[in-house]
Amino acid sequence: MKIISVRENPIALDRVINYFQQTWKSVPPMVYDDCIRNCIHSPSPLPQWYLLENEEQTLGCAGLITNDFISRMDLYPWICALFIEEQHRGKGYPALLIEKAKEDAKKGGFNNIYLCTEHVGYYEKHGFEYLGQGYHPWDEEARIYGHKL
């Protein structure tokens, strides 16, 4: 099991972009292409983009970004686009991506990490605390969680 960080492995750039575009079809493809392509040489520790792989098979992905299209722009960084392929769920794999995001956020000088979701109960198991509701530009709201690093 390994986590591919596009910043640490820029040779994986096209593979990472393609996986995010195929996984999150509701997001226009150029959003991931532009963001992931331009993170490699950014002087900022954000954004970060990850693939979780096992024996060359991609099991899931996640990102670490400045804002996840949510109203609480005073909070950052955010874990976003956390996804595990359906046939690999229930095996604790999201924890691997969450830990990598925490590690990189801490290395980047951040004291907290955040995420937004509709899930209740899952992220609390990983040390996250519910902070309140946040609002997306498309007239939806989501639960906001924070974790001290």
Accessible surface in RSA format (square Angstrom, percent):
REM  Atomic radii and reference values for relative SASA: ProtOr
REM  Chains: A
REM  Algorithm: Lee & Richards
REM  Probe-radius: 1.40
REM  Slices: 20
REM RES _ NUM      All-atoms   Total-Side   Main-Chain    Non-polar    All polar
REM                ABS   REL    ABS   REL    ABS   REL    ABS   REL    ABS   REL
RES MET A   1   103.44  53.6  39.36  26.0  64.08 152.6  39.54  33.6  63.90  84.7
RES LYS A   2    99.72  48.6  92.74  56.9   6.98  16.6  62.30  56.1  37.42  39.9
RES ILE A   3    44.64  25.4  22.33  16.6  22.31  53.8  22.33  16.1  22.31  60.5
RES ILE A   4    14.79   8.4  14.79  11.0   0.00   0.0  14.79  10.7   0.00   0.0
RES SER A   5     0.04   0.0   0.04   0.1   0.00   0.0   0.00   0.0   0.04   0.1
RES VAL A   6     0.00   0.0   0.00   0.0   0.00   0.0   0.00   0.0   0.00   0.0
RES ARG A   7    52.05  21.9  33.36  17.0  18.69  44.5  16.79  22.9  35.27  21.4
RES GLU A   8    99.78  57.3  69.25  52.4  30.53  72.7  45.13  87.3  54.65  44.6
RES ASN A   9    53.73  37.0  50.60  48.9   3.12   7.5   7.22  17.4  46.50  44.9
RES PRO A  10    65.84  48.0  59.43  54.2   6.41  23.3  59.86  49.4   5.98  37.2
RES ILE A  11   173.62  98.8 139.27 103.8  34.36  82.8 149.20 107.4  24.43  66.3
RES ALA A  12     3.79   3.5   2.32   3.6   1.47   3.3   3.79   5.3   0.00   0.0
RES LEU A  13    27.53  15.3  27.53  19.7   0.00   0.0  27.53  19.3   0.00   0.0
RES ASP A  14    98.96  69.3  93.46  93.0   5.49  13.0  37.84  89.1  61.12  61.0
RES ARG A  15   110.06  46.2 100.22  51.1   9.84  23.4  63.66  87.0  46.40  28.1
RES VAL A  16     0.00   0.0   0.00   0.0   0.00   0.0   0.00   0.0   0.00   0.0
RES ILE A  17     6.58   3.7   6.58   4.9   0.00   0.0   6.58   4.7   0.00   0.0
RES ASN A  18    81.11  55.9  80.74  78.0   0.37   0.9  17.00  40.9  64.11  62.0
RES TYR A  19    28.94  13.5  27.33  15.5   1.61   4.2  28.85  21.7   0.09   0.1
RES PHE A  20     0.00   0.0   0.00   0.0   0.00   0.0   0.00   0.0   0.00   0.0
RES GLN A  21    37.54  21.0  31.06  22.7   6.49  15.4   4.67   9.9  32.87  24.9
RES GLN A  22    96.78  54.1  87.98  64.3   8.80  20.9  31.84  67.8  64.93  49.2
RES THR A  23    32.53  23.1   3.91   4.0  28.62  68.2   8.24  11.1  24.29  36.7
RES TRP A  24    72.68  29.2  71.11  34.4   1.57   3.7  72.68  38.8   0.00   0.0
RES LYS A  25   153.89  75.1 124.25  76.2  29.64  70.6  92.11  82.9  61.78  65.8
RES SER A  26   106.97  90.4  66.34  88.5  40.63  93.6  58.14 123.8  48.83  68.4
RES VAL A  27    32.84  21.6  30.38  27.5   2.47   5.9  31.37  27.3   1.48   4.0
RES PRO A  28    84.07  61.3  78.20  71.3   5.87  21.4  83.75  69.1   0.33   2.0
RES PRO A  29    81.12  59.1  80.87  73.7   0.25   0.9  81.12  67.0   0.00   0.0
RES MET A  30   128.74  66.7 127.53  84.4   1.21   2.9 101.97  86.7  26.78  35.5
RES VAL A  31    63.97  42.1  57.08  51.7   6.89  16.6  62.67  54.4   1.30   3.5
RES TYR A  32    18.30   8.5  18.30  10.4   0.00   0.0   6.78   5.1  11.52  14.2
RES ASP A  33    24.14  16.9  24.14  24.0   0.00   0.0   0.40   0.9  23.74  23.7
RES ASP A  34    84.34  59.1  82.40  82.0   1.94   4.6  17.10  40.2  67.24  67.1
RES CYS A  35    42.63  32.2  33.12  36.9   9.51  22.3  19.10  48.4  23.53  25.4
RES ILE A  36     0.00   0.0   0.00   0.0   0.00   0.0   0.00   0.0   0.00   0.0
RES ARG A  37   101.41  42.6  94.24  48.0   7.17  17.1  47.96  65.5  53.45  32.4
RES ASN A  38    92.71  63.9  78.64  76.0  14.06  33.9  30.33  73.0  62.38  60.3
RES CYS A  39     1.10   0.8   0.00   0.0   1.10   2.6   0.87   2.2   0.23   0.2
RES ILE A  40    30.54  17.4  13.38  10.0  17.16  41.3  13.38   9.6  17.16  46.6
RES HIS A  41   166.08  90.8 138.11  96.0  27.97  71.6 100.67 103.8  65.41  76.1
RES SER A  42    32.73  27.7  16.55  22.1  16.18  37.3  12.62  26.9  20.11  28.2
RES PRO A  43   143.87 104.9 101.62  92.6  42.24 153.6 114.42  94.5  29.45 183.0
RES SER A  44    46.63  39.4  40.24  53.7   6.39  14.7  34.67  73.8  11.96  16.8
RES PRO A  45    48.62  35.4  41.27  37.6   7.35  26.7  47.59  39.3   1.02   6.4
RES LEU A  46     8.41   4.7   3.82   2.7   4.58  11.5   3.82   2.7   4.58  12.3
RES PRO A  47    26.45  19.3  26.45  24.1   0.00   0.0  26.45  21.8   0.00   0.0
RES GLN A  48    18.20  10.2  18.20  13.3   0.00   0.0   0.14   0.3  18.05  13.7
RES TRP A  49     7.38   3.0   7.33   3.5   0.05   0.1   7.33   3.9   0.05   0.1
RES TYR A  50     0.00   0.0   0.00   0.0   0.00   0.0   0.00   0.0   0.00   0.0
RES LEU A  51     0.01   0.0   0.01   0.0   0.00   0.0   0.01   0.0   0.00   0.0
RES LEU A  52     0.22   0.1   0.22   0.2   0.00   0.0   0.22   0.2   0.00   0.0
RES GLU A  53     3.04   1.7   3.03   2.3   0.01   0.0   0.00   0.0   3.04   2.5
RES ASN A  54    51.61  35.6  49.18  47.5   2.43   5.9   1.14   2.8  50.47  48.8
RES GLU A  55   159.15  91.4 124.97  94.5  34.18  81.4  53.68 103.8 105.47  86.1
RES GLU A  56   138.99  79.8 112.64  85.2  26.35  62.7  57.49 111.2  81.50  66.5
RES GLN A  57    88.14  49.3  82.90  60.6   5.25  12.5  33.55  71.4  54.59  41.4
RES THR A  58    27.64  19.7  17.12  17.4  10.52  25.1   7.90  10.6  19.74  29.8
RES LEU A  59     1.86   1.0   1.86   1.3   0.00   0.0   1.86   1.3   0.00   0.0
RES GLY A  60     0.00   0.0   0.00   N/A   0.00   0.0   0.00   0.0   0.00   0.0
RES CYS A  61     0.00   0.0   0.00   0.0   0.00   0.0   0.00   0.0   0.00   0.0
RES ALA A  62     0.06   0.1   0.06   0.1   0.00   0.0   0.06   0.1   0.00   0.0
RES GLY A  63     0.00   0.0   0.00   N/A   0.00   0.0   0.00   0.0   0.00   0.0
RES LEU A  64     0.63   0.3   0.63   0.4   0.00   0.0   0.63   0.4   0.00   0.0
RES ILE A  65    20.34  11.6  20.34  15.2   0.00   0.0  20.34  14.6   0.00   0.0
RES THR A  66    80.59  57.3  76.81  77.9   3.78   9.0  47.19  63.4  33.40  50.5
RES ASN A  67    32.74  22.6  20.79  20.1  11.95  28.8  17.89  43.1  14.85  14.4
RES ASP A  68    27.46  19.2  26.50  26.4   0.96   2.3   0.61   1.4  26.85  26.8
RES PHE A  69   108.30  54.2 103.48  64.1   4.81  12.5 107.81  65.4   0.48   1.4
RES ILE A  70     2.31   1.3   0.00   0.0   2.31   5.6   1.54   1.1   0.77   2.1
RES SER A  71    59.11  49.9  31.77  42.4  27.33  63.0  36.85  78.5  22.26  31.2
RES ARG A  72    88.05  37.0  87.62  44.7   0.43   1.0  27.75  37.9  60.30  36.5
RES MET A  73   136.46  70.7 118.30  78.3  18.15  43.2  85.19  72.4  51.26  67.9
RES ASP A  74    95.94  67.2  63.03  62.7  32.91  77.8  50.48 118.8  45.46  45.3
RES LEU A  75    21.21  11.8  20.07  14.4   1.14   2.9  21.21  14.9   0.00   0.0
RES TYR A  76   112.77  52.6 100.97  57.4  11.80  30.7  52.27  39.3  60.50  74.6
RES PRO A  77     0.00   0.0   0.00   0.0   0.00   0.0   0.00   0.0   0.00   0.0
RES TRP A  78     0.00   0.0   0.00   0.0   0.00   0.0   0.00   0.0   0.00   0.0
RES ILE A  79     5.17   2.9   1.94   1.4   3.23   7.8   1.94   1.4   3.23   8.8
RES CYS A  80     8.49   6.4   5.09   5.7   3.39   8.0   5.26  13.3   3.22   3.5
RES ALA A  81    17.43  16.0   2.49   3.8  14.94  34.0   7.64  10.8   9.79  25.9
RES LEU A  82    35.51  19.8  13.59   9.7  21.92  55.1  13.59   9.5  21.92  59.0
RES PHE A  83    48.64  24.3  44.01  27.3   4.63  12.0  48.64  29.5   0.00   0.0
RES ILE A  84     8.30   4.7   4.66   3.5   3.64   8.8   4.66   3.4   3.64   9.9
RES GLU A  85    44.92  25.8  44.92  34.0   0.00   0.0   6.30  12.2  38.63  31.5
RES GLU A  86   133.08  76.4 122.21  92.5  10.87  25.9  37.21  72.0  95.86  78.3
RES GLN A  87   117.10  65.5  90.52  66.2  26.58  63.3  58.58 124.7  58.52  44.4
RES HIS A  88    25.44  13.9  25.16  17.5   0.27   0.7  22.72  23.4   2.71   3.2
RES ARG A  89   123.82  52.0 105.75  53.9  18.08  43.0  48.80  66.7  75.02  45.5
RES GLY A  90    84.72 104.5   0.00   N/A  84.72 104.5  42.70 117.2  42.02  94.1
RES LYS A  91   115.94  56.6  84.58  51.9  31.35  74.6  65.26  58.7  50.68  54.0
RES GLY A  92    43.99  54.2   0.00   N/A  43.99  54.2  32.61  89.5  11.38  25.5
RES TYR A  93    36.14  16.9  36.09  20.5   0.05   0.1  13.31  10.0  22.84  28.1
RES PRO A  94    22.94  16.7  22.94  20.9   0.00   0.0  22.94  18.9   0.00   0.0
RES ALA A  95    26.26  24.1  25.84  39.9   0.42   1.0  26.26  37.0   0.00   0.0
RES LEU A  96    71.86  40.0  69.22  49.5   2.64   6.6  70.21  49.3   1.65   4.4
RES LEU A  97     0.16   0.1   0.04   0.0   0.12   0.3   0.08   0.1   0.08   0.2
RES ILE A  98     0.19   0.1   0.08   0.1   0.11   0.3   0.19   0.1   0.00   0.0
RES GLU A  99    91.14  52.3  88.31  66.8   2.83   6.7  44.95  86.9  46.19  37.7
RES LYS A 100    24.91  12.2  21.79  13.4   3.12   7.4  16.33  14.7   8.58   9.1
RES ALA A 101     0.02   0.0   0.02   0.0   0.00   0.0   0.02   0.0   0.00   0.0
RES LYS A 102    24.75  12.1  23.84  14.6   0.90   2.1  13.14  11.8  11.61  12.4
RES GLU A 103    85.85  49.3  76.59  57.9   9.26  22.0  33.56  64.9  52.28  42.7
RES ASP A 104    11.08   7.8   6.26   6.2   4.82  11.4   2.58   6.1   8.50   8.5
RES ALA A 105     0.30   0.3   0.00   0.0   0.30   0.7   0.30   0.4   0.00   0.0
RES LYS A 106   131.51  64.2 120.23  73.8  11.27  26.8  74.31  66.9  57.19  60.9
RES LYS A 107   144.35  70.4 104.09  63.9  40.26  95.9  84.93  76.4  59.42  63.3
RES GLY A 108    26.69  32.9   0.00   N/A  26.69  32.9   9.19  25.2  17.50  39.2
RES GLY A 109    61.05  75.3   0.00   N/A  61.05  75.3  35.29  96.8  25.76  57.7
RES PHE A 110    38.88  19.5  32.89  20.4   5.99  15.6  35.55  21.6   3.33   9.5
RES ASN A 111   114.78  79.2 106.96 103.4   7.83  18.8  22.29  53.6  92.49  89.4
RES ASN A 112    39.49  27.2  37.95  36.7   1.54   3.7   3.24   7.8  36.26  35.0
RES ILE A 113     0.00   0.0   0.00   0.0   0.00   0.0   0.00   0.0   0.00   0.0
RES TYR A 114    22.32  10.4  22.32  12.7   0.00   0.0   4.71   3.5  17.61  21.7
RES LEU A 115     5.53   3.1   5.53   4.0   0.00   0.0   5.53   3.9   0.00   0.0
RES CYS A 116    21.45  16.2   3.92   4.4  17.52  41.2   0.07   0.2  21.38  23.1
RES THR A 117    13.42   9.5   7.64   7.7   5.78  13.8   9.98  13.4   3.44   5.2
RES GLU A 118   128.15  73.6 110.82  83.8  17.34  41.3  58.31 112.8  69.84  57.0
RES HIS A 119   114.09  62.4 108.62  75.5   5.47  14.0  60.99  62.9  53.10  61.8
RES VAL A 120   108.17  71.2  77.16  69.9  31.01  74.7  77.16  67.0  31.01  84.1
RES GLY A 121    29.65  36.6   0.00   N/A  29.65  36.6  26.89  73.8   2.75   6.2
RES TYR A 122    69.88  32.6  67.26  38.3   2.62   6.8  65.99  49.6   3.90   4.8
RES TYR A 123    20.17   9.4  19.77  11.2   0.41   1.1   0.25   0.2  19.92  24.6
RES GLU A 124    70.39  40.4  53.72  40.6  16.67  39.7  43.78  84.7  26.61  21.7
RES LYS A 125   165.05  80.5 125.60  77.1  39.45  93.9  85.11  76.6  79.95  85.2
RES HIS A 126    38.88  21.2  28.53  19.8  10.35  26.5  24.41  25.2  14.47  16.8
RES GLY A 127    48.87  60.3   0.00   N/A  48.87  60.3  29.82  81.8  19.05  42.7
RES PHE A 128     7.19   3.6   0.00   0.0   7.19  18.7   0.41   0.2   6.78  19.4
RES GLU A 129   117.30  67.3 113.91  86.2   3.39   8.1  39.17  75.8  78.13  63.8
RES TYR A 130    83.49  39.0  67.60  38.5  15.89  41.3  55.68  41.8  27.81  34.3
RES LEU A 131    81.45  45.4  45.87  32.8  35.57  89.4  49.89  35.0  31.56  84.9
RES GLY A 132    20.59  25.4   0.00   N/A  20.59  25.4  20.59  56.5   0.00   0.0
RES GLN A 133    66.26  37.1  46.19  33.8  20.07  47.8  30.13  64.1  36.13  27.4
RES GLY A 134     0.13   0.2   0.00   N/A   0.13   0.2   0.13   0.4   0.00   0.0
RES TYR A 135   121.57  56.8 117.52  66.9   4.04  10.5  83.62  62.8  37.94  46.8
RES HIS A 136    22.79  12.5  14.28   9.9   8.51  21.8   8.41   8.7  14.37  16.7
RES PRO A 137   104.17  75.9  65.05  59.3  39.12 142.2  79.04  65.3  25.13 156.2
RES TRP A 138   130.63  52.4 106.63  51.6  24.00  56.4 110.44  58.9  20.19  32.8
RES ASP A 139   144.51 101.2 108.55 108.0  35.95  85.0  38.06  89.6 106.44 106.2
RES GLU A 140    97.83  56.2  88.76  67.2   9.07  21.6  33.29  64.4  64.54  52.7
RES GLU A 141    88.16  50.6  73.65  55.7  14.50  34.5  25.25  48.8  62.91  51.4
RES ALA A 142     3.07   2.8   0.95   1.5   2.12   4.8   3.07   4.3   0.00   0.0
RES ARG A 143    53.48  22.5  53.48  27.3   0.00   0.0  12.09  16.5  41.39  25.1
RES ILE A 144     1.25   0.7   1.25   0.9   0.00   0.0   1.25   0.9   0.00   0.0
RES TYR A 145     0.18   0.1   0.18   0.1   0.00   0.0   0.18   0.1   0.00   0.0
RES GLY A 146     6.64   8.2   0.00   N/A   6.64   8.2   4.81  13.2   1.83   4.1
RES HIS A 147    34.01  18.6  29.04  20.2   4.97  12.7  23.75  24.5  10.26  11.9
RES LYS A 148   164.84  80.4 150.41  92.3  14.43  34.4 110.84  99.8  53.99  57.5
RES LEU A 149    52.05  29.0   4.77   3.4  47.29 118.9  20.98  14.7  31.07  83.6
END  Absolute sums over single chains surface
CHAIN  1 A     8128.4       6455.2       1673.2       4489.0       3639.4
END  Absolute sums over all chains
TOTAL          8128.4       6455.2       1673.2       4489.0       3639.4
